[in-house]
Amino acid sequence: MPQKVSEHIDATCEIDGHTTYVCNHDSTHTYTDVHEAIGHNYTSVVTEPTCEEEGYTTYTCHCGDSY
């Protein structure tokens, strides 16, 4: 069935995305493909301890979430 994309929303770390296709011959026929959330992908940055403060590690995802 020939089709075109009527809407596309990318999945994020926490929220599913989707692509909705519409039939070129009959717009009442649609299909939605759900793209699962991709989950966080953290990188770590180590802050070394000093004589006066303890060290720690910060984990940050490309979306900005960190702990």
C-alpha angles and dihedrals in degrees: 000000000000109000143170132211111255097176137008126184119178119231115246131203092276108016130065118239130206147198119216119202125198126202112248091220101043120022092199088072110081137160127198122204112199119214112205120234109271098223128228121302107199128197121197131229118192119212106201120227120254131201089270105033137043120244123243143181123236119203116203132182123211088249090063099256111136143166 
